[in-house]
Amino acid sequence: VQLQASGGGLVTAGGSLRLSCAASGRTFHSYTVAWFRQAPGKEREFVAGMFRSTSSTAYADPVKGRFTISRDNAKTTVWLQMNSLKPEDTAVYYCAASSRLIYSTFISGTSAAYDYWGQGTLVTVSS
């Protein structure tokens, strides 16, 4: 599976962006998918995820109520709608996927559990 992330850019605080993650190589409708982010000088952190094809979602506390993860009907693209953006959301955002996560690992937000990664897309939020 190859993942291609896009949609990042520069936005002022309070604005919105939608990130996309397109999968190629095979359909990954049954895969668990997630978005992570890494700000300069910080560890990569879990942002949002969707468990396999169940549509069960999880969000990190700082983005709850502002970000929404979704998939298309063909299950080949994953989006992250980001609203009410804050300067602290500035980071490189990565999409990730795995076919083997169990639910408890998914909820833990462990990046090491994901096998496939996109190249990252930079989101900059100015104050």
All heavy atoms as an XYZ file, in Angstrom:
962
protein
N       0.844     -1.194      0.000
C       0.000      0.000      0.000
C       0.880      1.245      0.000
O       1.804      1.354      0.801
C      -0.932      0.027      1.236
C      -1.705      1.339      1.290
C      -1.890     -1.158      1.204
N       0.586      2.147     -0.918
C       1.287      3.438     -0.937
C       0.280      4.519     -0.560
O      -0.856      4.513     -1.022
C       1.847      3.744     -2.338
C       2.983      2.812     -2.766
C       2.470      1.494     -3.315
O       1.545      1.470     -4.107
N       3.084      0.395     -2.886
N       0.720      5.424      0.284
C      -0.138      6.492      0.757
C       0.425      7.837      0.308
O       1.631      8.064      0.408
C      -0.240      6.467      2.286
C      -0.733      5.167      2.914
C      -0.729      5.275      4.433
C      -2.131      4.825      2.414
N      -0.462      8.692     -0.161
C      -0.057     10.021     -0.625
C      -0.905     11.058      0.092
O      -2.110     11.137     -0.131
C      -0.268     10.129     -2.133
C       0.106     11.470     -2.722
C       1.597     11.664     -2.830
O       2.346     10.707     -3.039
N       2.054     12.885     -2.652
N      -0.260     11.822      0.955
C      -0.959     12.864      1.707
C      -0.852     14.194      0.980
O       0.171     14.498      0.366
C      -0.375     12.977      3.106
N      -1.909     14.979      1.078
C      -1.924     16.301      0.451
C      -2.906     17.197      1.187
O      -3.676     16.731      2.028
C      -2.291     16.195     -1.030
O      -3.597     15.662     -1.169
N      -2.884     18.478      0.845
C      -3.866     19.408      1.384
C      -3.337     20.377      2.418
O      -4.075     21.250      2.878
N      -2.089     20.229      2.808
C      -1.539     21.144      3.779
C      -1.349     22.534      3.193
O      -1.476     22.750      1.985
N      -1.038     23.483      4.058
C      -0.816     24.850      3.600
C      -0.759     25.804      4.765
O      -0.673     25.403      5.929
N      -0.812     27.077      4.428
C      -0.774     28.154      5.411
C      -2.191     28.693      5.611
O      -2.876     29.003      4.635
C       0.157     29.265      4.934
C       0.201     30.540      5.780
C       0.757     30.241      7.163
C       1.035     31.603      5.070
N      -2.604     28.791      6.859
C      -3.933     29.288      7.170
C      -3.854     30.125      8.436
O      -2.986     29.887      9.288
C      -4.924     28.104      7.333
C      -4.549     27.228      8.518
C      -6.356     28.575      7.433
N      -4.716     31.107      8.560
C      -4.741     31.903      9.770
C      -5.568     31.199     10.841
O      -6.422     30.362     10.540
C      -5.327     33.292      9.518
O      -6.622     33.151      8.933
C      -4.452     34.109      8.593
N      -5.298     31.527     12.076
C      -6.011     30.912     13.198
C      -7.523     31.088     13.030
O      -7.987     32.160     12.630
C      -5.553     31.534     14.506
N      -8.241     30.023     13.328
C      -9.681     30.022     13.140
C     -10.131     29.485     11.802
O     -11.313     29.206     11.596
N      -9.186     29.324     10.895
C      -9.510     28.827      9.573
C      -9.609     27.316      9.523
O      -9.505     26.629     10.543
N      -9.806     26.811      8.302
C     -10.002     25.375      8.090
C      -9.116     24.875      6.961
O      -8.761     25.624      6.049
C     -11.461     25.079      7.732
O     -12.338     25.454      8.762
N      -8.794     23.609      7.042
C      -8.109     22.892      5.969
C      -8.655     21.473      5.932
O      -9.086     20.948      6.960
C      -6.592     22.831      6.214
C      -5.738     24.044      5.905
C      -4.299     23.775      6.341
C      -5.780     24.391      4.426
N      -8.578     20.857      4.755
C      -8.923     19.449      4.656
C      -7.746     18.704      4.051
O      -7.334     19.002      2.918
C     -10.170     19.221      3.815
C     -10.642     17.766      3.886
C     -11.966     17.537      3.219
N     -11.850     17.379      1.774
C     -12.726     16.711      1.028
N     -13.774     16.139      1.602
N     -12.563     16.637     -0.280
N      -7.220     17.774      4.792
C      -6.132     16.932      4.319
C      -6.703     15.676      3.669
O      -7.724     15.152      4.113
C      -5.209     16.541      5.465
C      -4.629     17.684      6.299
C      -3.661     17.109      7.338
C      -3.947     18.710      5.438
N      -6.014     15.205      2.647
C      -6.406     13.986      1.963
C      -5.271     12.979      2.002
O      -4.099     13.358      1.970
C      -6.752     14.275      0.499
O      -7.834     15.162      0.387
N      -5.639     11.725      2.037
C      -4.658     10.637      1.995
C      -5.191      9.611      1.000
O      -6.178      8.927      1.279
C      -4.488     10.020      3.370
S      -3.324      8.633      3.422
N      -4.544      9.535     -0.135
C      -4.973      8.615     -1.183
C      -4.136      7.351     -1.134
O      -2.906      7.412     -1.055
C      -4.825      9.276     -2.548
N      -4.818      6.220     -1.197
C      -4.132      4.934     -1.157
C      -4.056      4.332     -2.545
O      -5.001      4.415     -3.324
C      -4.858      3.985     -0.226
N      -2.957      3.725     -2.867
C      -2.813      3.011     -4.128
C      -2.114      1.697     -3.859
O      -1.501      1.499     -2.819
C      -2.017      3.838     -5.135
O      -0.717      4.088     -4.653
N      -2.187      0.826     -4.779
C      -1.569     -0.489     -4.626
C      -2.588     -1.562     -4.341
O      -2.503     -2.658     -4.852
N      -3.504     -1.245     -3.514
C      -4.622     -2.144     -3.238
C      -5.650     -1.355     -2.448
O      -5.315     -0.367     -1.826
C      -4.193     -3.385     -2.461
C      -3.717     -3.108     -1.045
C      -3.278     -4.372     -0.327
N      -2.074     -4.945     -0.898
C      -1.478     -6.011     -0.400
N      -1.986     -6.644      0.632
N      -0.387     -6.479     -0.955
N      -6.869     -1.788     -2.486
C      -7.859     -1.110     -1.663
C      -7.595     -1.440     -0.203
O      -7.183     -2.542      0.126
C      -9.277     -1.538     -2.049
O      -9.370     -2.963     -1.936
C      -9.600     -1.118     -3.468
N      -7.785     -0.457      0.607
C      -7.475     -0.705      2.017
C      -8.689     -0.448      2.882
O      -8.610      0.066      3.981
C      -6.260      0.101      2.451
C      -6.434      1.596      2.557
C      -5.678      2.306      3.468
C      -7.311      2.303      1.755
C      -5.783      3.678      3.573
C      -7.438      3.670      1.851
C      -6.657      4.373      2.772
N      -9.855     -0.854      2.331
C     -11.097     -0.610      3.042
C     -11.136     -1.281      4.408
O     -11.857     -0.840      5.288
C     -12.286     -1.076      2.199
C     -12.261     -2.543      1.898
N     -11.537     -3.073      0.871
C     -12.861     -3.593      2.510
C     -11.696     -4.387      0.856
N     -12.486     -4.727      1.834
N     -10.379     -2.358      4.581
C     -10.412     -3.040      5.866
C      -9.275     -2.607      6.786
O      -9.144     -3.112      7.898
C     -10.338     -4.554      5.656
O      -9.114     -4.895      5.034
N      -8.440     -1.692      6.317
C      -7.303     -1.247      7.112
C      -7.738     -0.215      8.153
O      -8.656      0.566      7.934
C      -6.242     -0.600      6.215
C      -5.398     -1.559      5.421
C      -5.944     -2.673      4.797
C      -4.036     -1.328      5.263
C      -5.164     -3.539      4.059
C      -3.241     -2.179      4.508
C      -3.815     -3.287      3.911
O      -3.039     -4.131      3.183
N      -7.025     -0.197      9.232
C      -7.126      0.914     10.163
C      -6.291      2.065      9.611
O      -5.159      1.857      9.167
C      -6.603      0.501     11.547
O      -7.483     -0.502     12.087
C      -6.549      1.690     12.490
N      -6.861      3.256      9.640
C      -6.158      4.425      9.112
C      -6.106      5.502     10.182
O      -6.965      5.568     11.056
C      -6.839      4.966      7.846
C      -6.710      3.962      6.710
C      -8.297      5.297      8.113
N      -5.083      6.320     10.109
C      -4.917      7.349     11.132
C      -4.119      8.517     10.578
O      -3.415      8.395      9.577
C      -4.219      6.773     12.358
N      -4.248      9.626     11.264
C      -3.423     10.802     11.023
C      -2.581     11.044     12.280
O      -3.091     10.992     13.396
C      -4.283     12.026     10.745
C      -4.948     11.993      9.413
C      -6.203     11.527      9.133
C      -4.413     12.440      8.171
N      -6.475     11.658      7.788
C      -5.378     12.220      7.180
C      -3.184     13.020      7.797
C      -5.182     12.551      5.829
C      -2.982     13.349      6.463
C      -3.970     13.106      5.495
N      -1.311     11.318     12.028
C      -0.389     11.712     13.082
C       0.185     13.069     12.702
O       0.095     13.504     11.553
C       0.760     10.689     13.219
C       0.343      9.379     13.808
C      -0.289      8.414     13.023
C       0.599      9.085     15.127
C      -0.677      7.192     13.566
C       0.226      7.862     15.679
C      -0.412      6.916     14.889
N       0.796     13.730     13.652
C       1.470     14.994     13.337
C       2.741     15.108     14.163
O       2.874     14.502     15.230
C       0.556     16.188     13.591
C       0.206     16.444     15.061
C      -0.819     17.559     15.166
N      -1.154     17.853     16.554
C      -2.114     18.705     16.918
N      -2.829     19.347     15.989
N      -2.358     18.925     18.206
N       3.653     15.877     13.605
C       4.913     16.106     14.305
C       5.297     17.566     14.147
O       5.551     18.040     13.033
C       6.023     15.206     13.770
C       7.295     15.278     14.581
C       8.250     14.137     14.261
O       8.160     13.491     13.214
N       9.183     13.883     15.157
N       5.322     18.255     15.271
C       5.740     19.646     15.297
C       7.251     19.709     15.497
O       7.851     18.756     16.017
C       5.019     20.379     16.418
N       7.889     20.805     15.109
C       9.341     20.917     15.266
C       9.772     20.690     16.709
O       9.204     21.285     17.638
C       9.623     22.360     14.826
C       8.514     22.687     13.896
C       7.313     21.980     14.434
N      10.736     19.813     16.888
C      11.268     19.551     18.215
C      10.403     18.688     19.105
O      10.712     18.500     20.278
N       9.320     18.145     18.542
C       8.408     17.337     19.343
C       8.288     15.928     18.762
O       8.633     15.672     17.615
C       7.028     17.988     19.419
C       7.012     19.313     20.171
C       5.600     19.792     20.384
C       5.579     21.062     21.224
N       4.188     21.544     21.467
N       7.766     15.033     19.589
C       7.514     13.669     19.150
C       6.316     13.625     18.220
O       5.430     14.484     18.275
C       7.219     12.788     20.371
C       8.346     12.678     21.389
C       9.413     11.716     20.911
O       9.065     10.702     20.281
O      10.594     11.992     21.168
N       6.289     12.614     17.364
C       5.117     12.401     16.525
C       3.962     11.978     17.422
O       4.129     11.140     18.319
C       5.405     11.322     15.483
C       4.307     11.149     14.468
C       4.749     10.223     13.337
N       5.884     10.766     12.607
C       6.357     10.235     11.482
N       5.786      9.148     10.971
N       7.397     10.770     10.874
N       2.785     12.542     17.187
C       1.642     12.246     18.043
C       0.409     11.879     17.225
O       0.228     12.353     16.099
C       1.311     13.443     18.953
C       0.889     14.685     18.221
C       0.502     15.819     19.157
O       0.586     15.649     20.387
O       0.115     16.886     18.652
N      -0.392     11.035     17.803
C      -1.652     10.613     17.202
C      -2.616     11.792     17.178
O      -2.721     12.544     18.148
C      -2.232      9.461     18.026
C      -3.592      9.010     17.608
C      -3.753      8.131     16.541
C      -4.717      9.450     18.280
C      -5.008      7.696     16.163
C      -5.974      9.021     17.906
C      -6.120      8.141     16.849
N      -3.319     11.926     16.054
C      -4.318     12.985     15.921
C      -5.732     12.392     15.850
O      -6.605     12.751     16.618
C      -4.039     13.833     14.667
C      -5.152     14.861     14.460
C      -2.685     14.517     14.761
N      -5.936     11.493     14.898
C      -7.266     10.903     14.698
C      -7.110      9.592     13.948
O      -6.148      9.415     13.197
C      -8.161     11.852     13.908
N      -8.065      8.695     14.156
C      -7.998      7.421     13.470
C      -9.357      6.804     13.281
O     -10.336      7.195     13.934
N      -9.412      5.863     12.359
C     -10.642      5.113     12.079
C     -10.275      3.644     12.034
O      -9.385      3.236     11.280
C     -11.251      5.577     10.761
C     -12.589      4.924     10.438
S     -13.352      5.668      8.969
C     -13.934      7.220      9.632
N     -10.962      2.854     12.840
C     -10.595      1.450     13.018
C     -11.211      0.589     11.941
O     -12.441      0.515     11.831
C     -11.048      0.967     14.394
C     -10.652     -0.442     14.712
C      -9.310     -0.768     14.875
C     -11.608     -1.437     14.840
C      -8.933     -2.076     15.167
C     -11.245     -2.738     15.138
C      -9.898     -3.062     15.300
N     -10.354     -0.041     11.112
C     -10.756     -0.957     10.058
C     -11.929     -0.404      9.281
O     -11.938      0.761      8.912
C     -11.053     -2.337     10.669
C      -9.825     -2.968     11.318
C     -10.085     -4.366     11.801
N      -8.912     -4.922     12.457
C      -8.903     -6.088     13.090
N      -9.980     -6.838     13.134
N      -7.793     -6.518     13.667
N     -12.911     -1.220      8.971
C     -14.060     -0.760      8.198
C     -15.269     -0.500      9.078
O     -16.380     -0.333      8.568
C     -14.409     -1.792      7.127
O     -14.672     -3.050      7.723
N     -15.037     -0.421     10.386
C     -16.148     -0.254     11.310
C     -16.636      1.182     11.416
O     -17.687      1.442     11.938
C     -15.761     -0.706     12.724
O     -14.768      0.193     13.233
C     -15.208     -2.119     12.706
N     -15.788      2.124     10.971
C     -16.048      3.564     11.128
C     -15.953      4.023     12.576
O     -16.343      5.140     12.890
C     -17.420      3.963     10.551
O     -17.452      3.719      9.177
N     -15.466      3.163     13.441
C     -15.199      3.590     14.816
C     -14.014      4.540     14.795
O     -12.960      4.225     14.247
C     -14.871      2.368     15.682
O     -14.489      2.780     16.974
N     -14.174      5.710     15.394
C     -13.141      6.731     15.338
C     -12.582      7.058     16.714
O     -13.214      6.793     17.745
C     -13.685      8.023     14.713
O     -14.812      8.468     15.465
C     -14.097      7.807     13.264
N     -11.403      7.631     16.706
C     -10.771      8.104     17.928
C     -10.045      9.401     17.615
O      -9.527      9.574     16.503
C      -9.790      7.057     18.459
N     -10.009     10.281     18.595
C      -9.365     11.581     18.428
C      -8.517     11.894     19.651
O      -8.869     11.554     20.778
C     -10.423     12.684     18.261
C     -11.250     12.550     17.008
C     -12.440     11.846     17.007
C     -10.819     13.129     15.813
C     -13.191     11.709     15.857
C     -11.572     12.998     14.650
C     -12.747     12.285     14.691
O     -13.490     12.154     13.535
N      -7.418     12.587     19.395
C      -6.631     13.104     20.497
C      -7.402     14.245     21.157
O      -8.127     14.987     20.488
C      -5.282     13.600     19.986
N      -7.231     14.393     22.446
C      -7.997     15.402     23.179
C      -7.857     16.813     22.608
O      -8.846     17.552     22.531
C      -7.583     15.400     24.658
C      -8.133     14.199     25.407
O      -9.085     13.562     24.889
O      -7.619     13.896     26.491
N      -6.647     17.236     22.174
C      -6.511     18.633     21.695
C      -7.314     18.938     20.430
O      -7.524     20.116     20.114
C      -5.014     18.764     21.420
C      -4.369     17.730     22.262
C      -5.328     16.579     22.264
N      -7.754     17.900     19.705
C      -8.448     18.155     18.443
C      -9.913     17.749     18.484
O     -10.641     17.980     17.508
C      -7.747     17.442     17.261
C      -6.262     17.785     17.237
C      -7.945     15.938     17.295
N     -10.348     17.162     19.565
C     -11.754     16.730     19.667
C     -12.693     17.918     19.473
O     -12.486     18.993     20.032
C     -12.009     16.081     21.024
C     -11.509     14.663     21.122
C     -11.825     14.066     22.492
C     -11.314     12.624     22.593
N     -11.531     12.058     23.942
N     -13.706     17.694     18.652
C     -14.667     18.750     18.380
C     -14.248     19.687     17.274
O     -15.050     20.497     16.811
N     -12.994     19.607     16.832
C     -12.503     20.492     15.763
C     -12.121     19.722     14.506
O     -12.275     20.226     13.398
C     -11.299     21.294     16.249
C     -11.553     22.164     17.452
C     -10.378     23.083     17.747
N      -9.173     22.350     18.101
C      -8.008     22.434     17.445
N      -7.903     23.219     16.383
N      -6.943     21.743     17.852
N     -11.602     18.516     14.677
C     -11.145     17.706     13.551
C     -12.094     16.534     13.342
O     -12.647     15.988     14.313
C      -9.748     17.147     13.811
C      -8.642     18.163     13.815
C      -8.884     19.530     13.827
C      -7.314     17.726     13.804
C      -7.854     20.447     13.823
C      -6.264     18.629     13.801
C      -6.542     19.993     13.826
N     -12.242     16.125     12.083
C     -13.070     14.970     11.756
C     -12.357     14.113     10.723
O     -11.937     14.618      9.679
C     -14.425     15.406     11.189
O     -15.085     16.265     12.128
C     -15.306     14.188     10.921
N     -12.230     12.827     11.019
C     -11.655     11.884     10.065
C     -12.797     11.173      9.353
O     -13.825     10.854      9.955
C     -10.715     10.876     10.770
C      -9.976     10.016      9.733
C     -11.451     10.029     11.789
C      -8.865      9.146     10.328
N     -12.607     10.938      8.052
C     -13.630     10.253      7.281
C     -12.989      9.501      6.125
O     -11.823      9.723      5.790
C     -14.677     11.245      6.753
O     -14.069     12.197      5.905
N     -13.787      8.598      5.524
C     -13.334      7.804      4.382
C     -14.373      7.912      3.277
O     -15.555      8.107      3.552
C     -13.249      6.327      4.765
C     -12.081      5.913      5.562
C     -12.221      4.476      6.018
N     -11.146      3.671      5.540
C     -10.631      2.653      6.235
N     -11.134      2.334      7.417
N      -9.647      1.944      5.740
N     -13.949      7.701      2.042
C     -14.926      7.695      0.959
C     -15.553      6.307      0.830
O     -15.097      5.340      1.428
C     -14.297      8.140     -0.353
C     -13.303      7.136     -0.910
O     -12.962      6.161     -0.214
O     -12.859      7.330     -2.046
N     -16.620      6.213      0.032
C     -17.349      4.946     -0.094
C     -16.490      3.840     -0.674
O     -16.651      2.671     -0.352
C     -18.606      5.135     -0.953
C     -19.658      5.962     -0.244
O     -19.684      6.014      0.982
N     -20.503      6.616     -0.999
N     -15.595      4.188     -1.552
C     -14.718      3.184     -2.155
C     -13.569      2.820     -1.241
O     -12.783      1.918     -1.578
C     -14.192      3.688     -3.490
N     -13.457      3.542     -0.126
C     -12.441      3.262      0.890
C     -11.022      3.432      0.375
O     -10.097      2.761      0.845
C     -12.620      1.834      1.440
C     -14.020      1.515      1.891
C     -14.414      2.233      3.129
C     -15.756      1.704      3.642
N     -16.211      2.421      4.847
N     -10.840      4.314     -0.620
C      -9.488      4.513     -1.108
C      -8.887      5.844     -0.688
O      -7.715      6.098     -0.939
C      -9.454      4.436     -2.652
O     -10.307      5.442     -3.178
C      -9.878      3.060     -3.131
N      -9.690      6.700     -0.078
C      -9.197      8.001      0.365
C      -9.683      8.258      1.779
O     -10.822      7.942      2.126
C      -9.685      9.126     -0.565
O      -9.277      8.848     -1.905
C      -9.110     10.470     -0.140
N      -8.796      8.832      2.545
C      -9.120      9.225      3.914
C      -8.902     10.726      4.020
O      -7.915     11.251      3.487
C      -8.211      8.499      4.927
C      -8.538      8.942      6.348
C      -8.370      6.992      4.784
N      -9.811     11.392      4.699
C      -9.690     12.840      4.861
C      -9.573     13.209      6.335
O     -10.029     12.475      7.212
C     -10.922     13.545      4.290
C     -11.066     13.421      2.826
C     -10.337     14.074      1.869
C     -11.991     12.607      2.101
N     -10.763     13.719      0.607
C     -11.780     12.820      0.728
C     -12.984     11.719      2.495
C     -12.522     12.172     -0.251
C     -13.719     11.072      1.513
C     -13.489     11.305      0.167
N      -8.986     14.346      6.561
C      -8.991     14.934      7.895
C      -9.456     16.374      7.730
O      -8.728     17.211      7.205
C      -7.600     14.893      8.536
C      -7.553     15.422      9.963
C      -8.313     14.484     10.902
C      -6.112     15.590     10.436
N     -10.686     16.618      8.134
C     -11.223     17.974      8.112
C     -10.811     18.667      9.399
O     -11.102     18.175     10.489
C     -12.749     17.930      7.997
C     -13.410     19.298      8.015
C     -13.066     20.128      6.789
O     -13.051     19.637      5.671
N     -12.785     21.408      7.007
N     -10.130     19.788      9.241
C      -9.610     20.505     10.403
C     -10.253     21.885     10.450
O     -10.041     22.696      9.530
C      -8.088     20.621     10.319
C      -7.390     19.276     10.134
S      -5.593     19.398     10.203
C      -5.279     20.399      8.750
N     -11.019     22.130     11.480
C     -11.683     23.416     11.657
C     -11.154     24.129     12.899
O     -10.526     23.503     13.756
C     -13.191     23.208     11.799
C     -13.822     22.585     10.562
O     -13.384     22.813      9.433
N     -14.855     21.784     10.768
N     -11.434     25.404     12.976
C     -11.016     26.204     14.140
C      -9.539     25.981     14.451
O      -9.155     25.732     15.604
C     -11.875     25.858     15.360
O     -13.234     26.077     15.095
N      -8.724     26.066     13.442
C      -7.301     25.779     13.606
C      -6.629     26.781     14.525
O      -6.990     27.967     14.568
C      -6.612     25.754     12.245
C      -6.869     24.472     11.451
C      -6.569     24.680      9.970
C      -6.034     23.323     12.010
N      -5.649     26.265     15.251
C      -4.897     27.068     16.214
C      -3.420     27.023     15.848
O      -2.964     26.053     15.221
C      -5.084     26.490     17.621
C      -6.525     26.380     18.070
C      -6.618     25.697     19.434
C      -8.067     25.558     19.890
N      -8.155     24.882     21.211
N      -2.653     28.013     16.269
C      -1.210     27.977     15.979
C      -0.544     26.693     16.476
O       0.395     26.204     15.839
C      -0.684     29.208     16.714
C      -1.839     30.159     16.699
C      -3.055     29.291     16.882
N      -1.018     26.148     17.568
C      -0.423     24.911     18.097
C      -0.740     23.683     17.248
O      -0.203     22.600     17.507
C      -0.849     24.671     19.543
C      -2.337     24.737     19.792
C      -2.791     26.100     20.291
O      -2.328     27.129     19.746
O      -3.635     26.112     21.221
N      -1.587     23.826     16.236
C      -1.827     22.739     15.292
C      -0.753     22.689     14.206
O      -0.745     21.760     13.380
C      -3.199     22.890     14.622
C      -4.350     22.744     15.605
O      -4.287     21.840     16.459
O      -5.319     23.528     15.502
N       0.126     23.664     14.178
C       1.187     23.689     13.183
C       2.075     22.464     13.325
O       2.605     22.186     14.396
C       2.030     24.966     13.335
O       1.214     26.101     13.030
C       3.229     24.943     12.407
N       2.233     21.732     12.230
C       3.010     20.494     12.247
C       3.023     19.900     10.844
O       2.278     20.342      9.960
C       2.408     19.482     13.216
N       3.853     18.899     10.670
C       3.762     18.043      9.490
C       2.784     16.926      9.838
O       2.944     16.257     10.867
C       5.128     17.461      9.098
C       4.970     16.512      7.905
C       6.107     18.575      8.766
N       1.800     16.757      8.985
C       0.768     15.754      9.209
C       1.025     14.548      8.314
O       1.287     14.684      7.119
C      -0.607     16.338      8.928
C      -1.099     17.250     10.026
C      -0.516     18.494     10.230
C      -2.122     16.852     10.880
C      -0.940     19.322     11.257
C      -2.559     17.677     11.905
C      -1.966     18.904     12.084
O      -2.400     19.728     13.108
N       0.946     13.374      8.909
C       1.188     12.115      8.209
C      -0.047     11.226      8.284
O      -0.673     11.125      9.349
C       2.348     11.353      8.849
C       3.662     12.075      8.851
C       4.016     12.919      9.898
C       4.569     11.895      7.799
C       5.242     13.580      9.907
C       5.793     12.556      7.799
C       6.122     13.387      8.854
O       7.322     14.032      8.849
N      -0.367     10.580      7.182
C      -1.382      9.544      7.248
C      -0.679      8.190      7.355
O       0.449      8.032      6.902
C      -2.322      9.573      6.042
S      -1.538      9.401      4.439
N      -1.364      7.266      7.986
C      -0.782      5.951      8.236
C      -1.876      4.898      8.146
O      -3.060      5.201      8.343
C      -0.119      5.913      9.609
N      -1.464      3.681      7.878
C      -2.428      2.589      7.762
C      -1.811      1.290      8.240
O      -0.588      1.102      8.200
C      -2.901      2.443      6.316
N      -2.696      0.413      8.670
C      -2.248     -0.914      9.095
C      -3.398     -1.890      8.924
O      -4.564     -1.544      9.155
C      -1.809     -0.897     10.557
O      -1.510     -2.212     10.996
N      -3.035     -3.122      8.544
C      -4.049     -4.161      8.389
C      -4.140     -5.056      9.610
O      -4.982     -5.951      9.664
C      -3.728     -5.018      7.159
O      -2.478     -5.664      7.345
N      -3.266     -4.826     10.600
C      -3.147     -5.827     11.671
C      -3.419     -5.297     13.064
O      -3.227     -6.005     14.035
C      -1.752     -6.441     11.628
C      -0.638     -5.417     11.760
C       0.746     -6.035     11.561
N       1.802     -5.038     11.690
C       2.411     -4.749     12.818
N       2.057     -5.368     13.934
N       3.372     -3.844     12.859
N      -3.857     -4.047     13.176
C      -4.074     -3.499     14.525
C      -5.272     -4.148     15.201
O      -6.301     -4.377     14.576
C      -4.327     -1.982     14.448
C      -3.139     -1.084     14.754
C      -2.116     -1.201     13.652
C      -3.599      0.340     14.927
N      -5.120     -4.411     16.468
C      -6.276     -4.758     17.275
C      -6.790     -3.467     17.902
O      -6.081     -2.454     17.944
C      -5.935     -5.808     18.350
C      -4.858     -5.281     19.304
C      -5.491     -7.118     17.705
C      -4.563     -6.224     20.457
N      -8.028     -3.519     18.400
C      -8.674     -2.294     18.821
C      -7.931     -1.588     19.952
O      -7.802     -0.370     19.964
C     -10.117     -2.580     19.243
C     -10.921     -1.320     19.477
C     -11.320     -0.534     18.406
C     -11.249     -0.910     20.770
C     -12.039      0.622     18.608
C     -11.971      0.249     20.982
C     -12.358      1.007     19.896
O     -13.073      2.160     20.098
N      -7.409     -2.351     20.889
C      -6.718     -1.731     22.021
C      -5.465     -0.979     21.559
O      -5.125      0.072     22.106
C      -6.353     -2.781     23.073
O      -5.541     -3.786     22.503
N      -4.780     -1.516     20.564
C      -3.597     -0.832     20.026
C      -4.014      0.423     19.280
O      -3.357      1.463     19.375
C      -2.812     -1.755     19.092
O      -2.485     -2.960     19.780
C      -1.537     -1.083     18.608
N      -5.111      0.339     18.545
C      -5.636      1.503     17.840
C      -5.936      2.630     18.820
O      -5.512      3.763     18.614
C      -6.900      1.096     17.081
C      -7.740      2.245     16.626
C      -7.298      3.093     15.633
C      -8.994      2.467     17.178
C      -8.082      4.155     15.205
C      -9.777      3.521     16.764
C      -9.329      4.370     15.784
N      -6.630      2.316     19.895
C      -7.002      3.337     20.877
C      -5.773      3.946     21.545
O      -5.766      5.117     21.915
C      -7.948      2.724     21.924
C      -9.315      2.462     21.304
C      -8.096      3.624     23.141
C     -10.032      3.704     20.847
N      -4.724      3.180     21.667
C      -3.517      3.684     22.331
C      -2.813      4.739     21.489
O      -2.008      5.509     22.011
C      -2.555      2.534     22.619
O      -1.936      2.084     21.425
N      -3.094      4.770     20.163
C      -2.474      5.764     19.310
C      -0.995      5.552     19.069
O      -0.260      6.504     18.799
N      -0.556      4.323     19.148
C       0.866      4.015     18.998
C       1.282      4.089     17.538
O       0.800      3.325     16.709
C       1.163      2.607     19.539
O       0.740      2.536     20.897
C       2.633      2.297     19.433
N       2.210      4.969     17.222
C       2.632      5.121     15.825
C       3.401      3.910     15.323
O       3.333      3.570     14.141
C       3.482      6.383     15.662
O       4.666      6.292     16.427
N       4.110      3.236     16.213
C       4.929      2.095     15.804
C       4.091      0.941     15.270
O       4.622      0.050     14.602
C       5.774      1.617     16.970
N       2.804      0.960     15.553
C       1.943     -0.145     15.131
C       1.510     -0.036     13.673
O       0.921     -0.963     13.137
C       0.717     -0.213     16.030
N       1.793      1.081     13.045
C       1.346      1.308     11.670
C       2.447      0.934     10.691
O       3.609      1.306     10.866
C       0.916      2.760     11.483
C      -0.385      3.054     12.181
C      -0.412      3.318     13.548
C      -1.593      3.032     11.496
C      -1.614      3.553     14.201
C      -2.796      3.273     12.140
C      -2.794      3.528     13.500
O      -3.981      3.765     14.152
N       2.054      0.208      9.634
C       3.020     -0.322      8.675
C       3.261      0.592      7.484
O       4.323      0.527      6.862
C       2.516     -1.668      8.141
C       2.293     -2.668      9.260
O       3.206     -2.855     10.075
O       1.194     -3.253      9.316
N       2.278      1.382      7.134
C       2.352      2.192      5.924
C       2.187      3.667      6.278
O       1.304      4.029      7.060
C       1.267      1.756      4.934
C       1.290      0.282      4.629
C       0.397     -0.591      5.240
C       2.244     -0.247      3.755
C       0.435     -1.955      4.986
C       2.279     -1.606      3.486
C       1.388     -2.452      4.113
O       1.436     -3.802      3.856
N       3.038      4.479      5.648
C       3.030      5.907      5.954
C       3.075      6.728      4.672
O       3.793      6.377      3.730
C       4.244      6.272      6.820
C       4.146      5.731      8.210
C       4.499      4.480      8.639
C       3.642      6.416      9.350
N       4.236      4.360      9.991
C       3.722      5.530     10.449
C       3.133      7.703      9.556
C       3.303      5.887     11.732
C       2.720      8.052     10.835
C       2.805      7.153     11.908
N       2.348      7.830      4.694
C       2.479      8.807      3.630
C       3.677      9.697      3.902
O       4.320      9.608      4.950
N       3.962     10.596      2.974
C       5.178     11.400      3.040
C       5.048     12.622      3.936
O       6.047     13.251      4.234
C       5.590     11.852      1.624
C       4.895     13.090      1.111
C       3.442     12.838      0.725
O       2.867     11.773      0.909
N       2.818     13.872      0.179
N       3.851     12.965      4.364
C       3.685     14.135      5.217
C       3.301     15.372      4.430
O       3.750     15.575      3.303
N       2.462     16.183      5.042
C       2.070     17.452      4.439
C       2.084     18.506      5.540
O       1.607     18.274      6.644
C       0.679     17.338      3.767
O       0.364     18.558      3.098
C      -0.423     16.979      4.749
N       2.675     19.647      5.241
C       2.902     20.678      6.249
C       1.677     21.568      6.413
O       1.149     22.101      5.440
C       4.113     21.530      5.867
C       4.435     22.712      6.783
C       4.776     22.231      8.187
C       5.583     23.520      6.188
N       1.266     21.715      7.654
C       0.188     22.634      8.012
C       0.784     23.722      8.891
O       1.398     23.424      9.923
C      -0.943     21.909      8.762
C      -1.969     22.902      9.291
C      -1.612     20.882      7.844
N       0.609     24.960      8.475
C       1.104     26.103      9.248
C      -0.074     27.003      9.576
O      -0.778     27.449      8.662
C       2.162     26.881      8.471
O       3.225     25.997      8.100
C       2.726     28.006      9.331
N      -0.271     27.255     10.861
C      -1.373     28.103     11.303
C      -0.770     29.360     11.918
O      -0.046     29.286     12.913
C      -2.267     27.394     12.332
C      -3.460     28.285     12.689
C      -2.749     26.058     11.775
N      -1.058     30.492     11.322
C      -0.514     31.755     11.816
C      -1.514     32.406     12.770
O      -2.723     32.257     12.641
C      -0.217     32.680     10.649
O      -1.418     33.002      9.957
N      -0.965     33.132     13.719
C      -1.830     33.778     14.730
C      -2.270     35.146     14.259
O      -1.791     35.688     13.284
C      -1.080     33.879     16.056
O       0.118     34.588     15.880
